[in-house]
Each structure stands twice: as C-alpha cells, then as structure tokens.
Amino acid sequence: METAEKITLDPSKIMQVGTGFFGTKTLLTAVNMDLFTILAKRELSGKDIQSRLGLHSRSLYDFLDALVAMRFLKRKGLKESALYSNAEDADFFLDKNKPSYIGGILEMCNNRLYPFWNDLEDGLKTGLPQNETKNGGKPLFEAIYADPKKLREFVGAMAGVQMGNFIEFAKAFNFSNYKTLCDIGGAGGFLAAHVAINNQHMQCTSMDLPEVEPIAKENVQNMGLKDKVKITSGDFFTDDFPKSDVITMGNILHDWGTKDKKTLIKKAYDALPKGGALVVIENIIDNDRSKNAFGLLMSLNMLIETAEGYDFSASDFDAMALEAGFKSTSLMPLKGPTSAAIAIK
C-alpha cells in the first residue's frame, strides 16, 4: 500500500481574514477619533490619550497596544509608564494636518461603509444596493451632494484613496505631445493639480457638479495653482466634455453600469483630437480575475453602494474603448492595486 503524502494544512489565513474586521474597526476608530493627528504633535502617555479622547480606563491599553502590535503606533515603556507615538507611515498618512493625509477614505469607511457591508449577503441575493437607499434614503450621489458635510467628507475620501496614484501618474505618463487635460468628475481637483505641478507646460481643467466647485477652488488656491488649473462645473452625462488633448477619469467608470460606462467613454472620444488620450485610473482587475483581490472587493463595494456599478478588467476596458472608436489601448500599473487604463484616439 502506498503511503499518502502527508499534507500540513494551516488555518491561519482563514482566521486572519475571518476576524480581519477586528483590526479594521480598531484602525478606523483611531482615525475617526483623530488619535494619529493628536500624536503627530508629541508623544503622549496612555492617561493623556485617555483624557484627550474621553476613553474609559477598562480597555485603554488593549486599544493602544493593539495599534502598537499592528505597527500603527510605537511605544516606550509599558501600560502606566508607556509613552505612545505614531509609526512613520501613520504619521505621514494619518495626520490631518499634513497634505499627505489619506484618512478621508477611512473616515468614510467608518462612518458609512462599515455597517452597510453587514448586508452583503442581501446584496448578493437581490442585486440591490445596501446603503442609505435600502431604507428609503436618496441614492448615493444625490444624498452626498445634498449635504455639504457629507460632500466634503466624500471629496476628501476620494482624494485620500487615490492621491498617491494621481502623483505617480502625473510623473510617469508622457505628456510631451499634449498641452491640455480635463479631469472628468474631478472632485477636489487633485488629479489635475498634480499633473500641472509635474508638467509645467500643461493647462488643466477639473470638471464636476456645481456643488463641488467651491471645494475644488479652495484646494487649487491652497496649492498655488489657480493660474494653472481651471475649475469648471457640469454634469458629465448631460454636458459635453471640454475639448482637451487628454481626458482623465479617476474612480468614475466603476460607479456605473455597462451602458453608462460606454456613454462616458464615447463622450471622451468625441472630445479628444486625433492622437488624444483617455486615461481611466481605477483598481483595474487582472484579466484572469484571480490576483487583484482589492479590485474585486471594490467591485463588491459598488454592489453595496450603487444600482449598477462594478469594477472591470483591462480586457473589459479595451473592448469598450475599441467599440467607441479608439485605435489602441494600454495599461500603466501605478501603486498597489491601481492602474491607468489608456486609450488613444
């Protein structure tokens, strides 16, 4: 009788993912309470943090030391004698007073998305959104744009989730044959701003709904770019896109179903000159649909948040772009799970 090969199975991956929400909610809570912003000024004792954040003593050190164990905080000493400070990445990305702050998306995860994902099973069975609309609320964008506080949080979230990729794209893409760029659905204006900063010859425009215009103008003003970046208002479904050499869309197409995706791609095609480029910056799913887990999970988030939206693969984009009339496509990897899908007219 042949001896069966002994296989050692390890449940750690199952447990890590299955209980992952423990760590997720701990980090989101710390961001939401401005812990990293407070610690950016100076290191503090547990008692100081307790007083500043209004925490109970029972789980104070479990909370702080969990953040130490997850490498978001650093610590000298133990419990009552401990002094806490930010880890380098937390200090750079999670201090609200730094321009590198990406916590906006984490604030939105904490304040909106975290409870909605509890109903993922309902979404998978019904195909319907599981956000505010489930209980008779307004659709996502209508609700966000009607509330100035929610809108500012949303614009900050969109900036935070893709800021590094906007900068990477602005530096890596070859703009030498182009002079003008328009970012469609430009939110806070950051993609256009970083292209202008890194490509002095470029004149850039950021287009979004009128409610966003004051926020984008404020951002551009603060960055000293009001002469290089124009902020304009419009509805990208009902208004023509401004004529530009390059048209960008950052995290726009995944909000919509196939018909609307094709409409936006065709409108971009019509606004571009021959040789012009459409650039779509998103968490493009690999064609084998087996590697970009974040892109696939983001597509599930579109189920939670939208009526028809989904994330897509490079081959999905290629098919839609070629159908619209573009002559060639390519993919530029950016940071992490994000890529720039490019179509040339």
N, C-alpha and C positions, 0 to 999 in steps of 0.2 A: 504494500500500500504506500502510495506517495504521500509524503508529509506536506500538508498545506503550508504555503508560505505564511509566516506569522506577520500580521499587519497590526501596527500600533495606531489606534485612532485617538485623536486629541480633540476634546470638546471645547478647547479654549476659544476658538474663533466663533463658535455658536454662542458661547456665553458672552463674549466681548460685544458682539453685535446685538444680541438679545437684551442685554442690560445697558446698552450704549446710552439710552436716554438718561441714565443716572448722571453720567458725566456731562452730557449735553445740557441738561437743565441746570446743573451746578455752574457751568460756564456762563450760560445765558443769564442766570440770576446775578452773577457777579458783574457782568457787563451792564445789566439793567439798573443796578444799584450804584453804578459809577465807581466800583472798587478800584479798577485799574487807573482811572483818572485821578482819584484821591492819592493812590500810592505813587503816581508819577512825580509828585512834588517832593515826597520824602518817605523813608521807611517808617512804619508805624508798628506799635505793639498790638496784640490782639485786643486788649482793652480799649485802645484808641480807636481801632476799627469798629469795635462793638458800639462805642459811643457815637461815632460819626454816622454809622449806618442804621442805628436803632435796632440792633440784634439782641436776641435773648442769649443768655450765657450757656444754655444747655448744649447746643451743637456748634458753638462758635469755632472751636479749634478743629472739629471734624470738617467743617466747611472750608476753613482756611488751609488746613493741611491736605485736604483732598486737592485743592488747587496747586499746592506745592508738589504733590505726588504726580499730578498731571502736567507739571512743568510750566504752569502759567504764573506761579509765584515762586520767589526764593525766600529762604528763611535762615535767620541766625538764632540759635537757642531753641528752646522747646517750651511749648504752651505759655505759661505766665511770663517766662523770661524771653520769649521769642520776639524777634523783630522781622516784619514782613516787608518785602519789596517786590516789584514787578520783574518777571523774567524779561529778557531783552525783546523777544518778539511781542509779548503782551504790552510792553511799554511803548513800542513803536506803533503797533496797530490798534491798540485798545484804549489809548489816552485820547479823550475827546478834544483836547486842546492842541493836538498835533494834526497837521494836514494829511498825514498818512492813516488817519483813523478809518477803520473798516467796520466798526461796530454797528453801523446803521442797519446792515442786513441781519445782524444778530439781535438787535432790538426788535426788528420786525418778526424774526423767528420766535422770540419770547412772547411778544405782545399779541401776535395774530396766529402764526402758523402752528405753533406747538399744540394748542388744543384742537385745531382743525384736523391734524393728522391722526387723531384718535378715531376719526371716522373714515379712514382709508378703505376699510372693508366695504362700507356702504357705497363709497365712490366706485370701487371696482365692480360692484354688483349692479349699480344703477347707471354708471357713466355720467353722473351729475356732480357738479361742484359741491364741496363740503365746507365752504366758508360762510360768510355772513348771509349769502343768498339762501342758504338752506332753511333759515328761519324767517324768510320773508324780507331780508335786507336787500339793499341795492346791489347790483353787480359790482365786482371788484373795483374797476376803474372809475365807475360812476360814484361809488362810495368814497374812494380815496380822494378824488379830485374835488369833491364837495366839502371836504373837511380840511381846512388849512393845516391843522396839526398833523393829521394822518398823511397829507400830501408831502409835507416837509420830511416826515419820517421815511416815507416811501422813496422820495428822491435821494435822501441820504443812504438808504439801503441799497438802491441801485448803483450809486456811486461806490459804496463800500465793496460790493461783491465783485466789481469788475475794474476797479481803479488800476490795479497792477497790470491788468491786461490791456487797458487803454494806453498806458505808458509804454508797455512792451510793443504794442502795435505801432504807436507813433514813432518809435525809434527804428523798428525793424522793416516796416513797409517802405518800398522805394517810391517816394513822392516826386522824384526828379522830373518826371514828364507831366506833372499835374500842377495846377495853380489854385484850384478852388475845391472845397469839400463842404458837404452838407450832411450833418448827422440827423437822421430822421428819428423822432421820438427821443430827442437828446437829453431829456430830463434836466439835470443840473448843469449841463453844458461841459462836462469834464472831458469827454472824448475829443470834442472839437478844440478845447483848450489845450490839451496835451499835444495834439497834432500841431497846433500853432506854436507852442513852446519849442518843440523839437524840430520844426521845419519852418524857418523864418520866412520863406517865400510864399507860404500857404495863407490864403484868406479863407477863413472857416465860418460856417453858419451852423447854429443848433436850432432845430425846429421841434416844437412840442405845443401842447394845448395852451391857451392863454393863461390858465391858472398857474402854470409853471414858470411863465416868463419872469416874474419878479425874483424868483429863487435863482434862476439861471443867471440873470443880470447881476445879482448880488455876488454870485460865485465868480463870474468873469471879472467884475470890478475888483474884487478882493485879490485876484491873481494878476492884476495889472494888465489885462488883455482886452479891454473894451474896444481898442482900435483894431484888434486882430480877429476877434470873434464876434460875429453878429448874432443876436438872439432874435428869432422870429417866431410868430405864433401861427398855428394852423392845425387842421385835422388831417392826419395822413391818409384817411380813407376818402375824404370829400374834396380836399385841396390838392392841386398839382404840386409835385415836389419842385423845389427851386432847381434851376439848371445848374449843374455842377460837374466838375471833372471826376470827382469821387463822391459816392453816396455811401454812408455807413449806417448800420443799424445795430445797436448793442442791446441784446436781450429783448428784441421786439418780436421777431417772427414766431418764437415759441409760444407767445400768448394767444395765437390764433390757429384756426383750423386750416385745412389744405386750401380751400377756396380763397380765403383771405390772405394766406401766405403768397399764393400765386398773384393775387391782385397787387400786393405791395412790391413784389419782385418786378412785375411788369411796369409799374409806375416808376420804379427806379430805372429800368431800362429806357423808358421814354424820356427821362430827364437827363440821361447821360449822352455825351458826344461819342462818336466812334473812338474806340480805344479807352473809353472811360471805365471806371471800376466800381462795382458794387461790392462792399465788404460787410459781411454779417459776422459779428462777434458773439459767439454763444458757446455753450458746452456741447459742441458737436459730437454726436455719438459715433463711435467707430463703426465701420461698415459691417463688421462681424457681430456687432451688438453684444460683445462679451467682455470688453475691457473698461470702457468709460462708465463706471458704476455711478459716478456723480451725475453725469448727463442723463442716465436712465432714471435715477431718483428725482432729478429735477423735472423730468417729464411726468412723473407721478405727482409732483407738486403742481404741475399745470392742470392735472385732473382735479386736484383739491381746489384750485383757485379759479379756473376758467371753464367756459362752456364747451370749448372745442380744442383748446391749445395742447400742444405736445412738442417735445424736443425731437430733433431729427438727425439723421446721419449725413455724412458728406455725400453719399450717393443720392439720398433724398434731395438735398440741395442742388446737386448737379442736374438732376432730372428737371426740377422746377425752373432752374436758371436757363437751361438749354431750350426748354419749351417756350420761355419768354423771349428767346431770340439771342441770348448771349452766345458768343462764339467759343469761349473756353472757360474752364474753372480750375481752381487750385485750392489747396488747404495749407494755411500757415499756422503751425502749432504755437500757442502762446504759453501762458503759465498754467500749471496744473491741468485740469480737465478742459480748459477753454482753448478754442481755435478760432482763427479768422477764415471763414469760407469766402473765397474771392471769385467773382465772375467778371469777365472782360467783354465789353461790347465790341 
